Amino acid sequence: MGMPDPPDDQPPQDASSSKDGALKSLVGVQSLIQLGLLLPACVVIGWAIGLALDHWLNLHWMNIVGLIAGAIAGFIQTVRVAMSHNKD
């Protein structure tokens, strides 16, 4: 008489499946951190480009345009990342 077989409703767990689950969890956390940093980074980059264009072209409203363009780009990319995160 040997060891009893595990029930059919619970698959045996091995080290590779737990590592895969941990890796998948870390990838999910990374994409959420990316969401938190994405919008402010896009706004700052857009503002900096607008400020550079403002000094180059001597148009004092160009930094506002860069700020708005950066915010729009940040929102678009945030939606893209959120939609790809929901697929998984």
C-alpha angles and dihedrals in degrees: 000000000000136000115306117254117252115255115273094237093064117058116215112262121227133183095260095058092051091048090050091051092049092048092049089050092052091050089053092050090049092055091050091051087050089056091054094051100036102075098046091045092052092048093050093046091048091048092049092051090047091049091051091049089047092057094041098047096028091231109141095200095056095089089058090052090050091049092051093044090051091050092050092048090049093051092048093050092044090055091048093052092044092051092049090048091053091052091062 
